[in-house]
Amino acid sequence: MKIDTANMLSISEANQNFSKVTRMVDKDGSAIILKNNVPQYMVIPFKTAEQAQVLADGELFALSDKLMEQNKKVYEELAK
């Protein structure tokens, strides 16, 4: 993951000026909060997190379909 250093701020700065964090997220899509000068937290729009979850669910369904196809004979036998 690429991290833009312009979107980083310390945890104390984020705590004191949360509206700055939200402006960063609105403008650039994310904000990285540093704890002890190490990236620790990422703030992203809720819609972005929802979309990532949907993709994860889609991958899960694809894997399920693949496993069902690979084990088709077993499922057919169980269905009898």
Summary of the structure (lengths in Angstrom):
residues: 80
radius of gyration: 21.0
end to end distance: 48.9
largest distance: 65.1
contacts: 176
relative contact order: 0.11
helix: 66%
strand: 18%
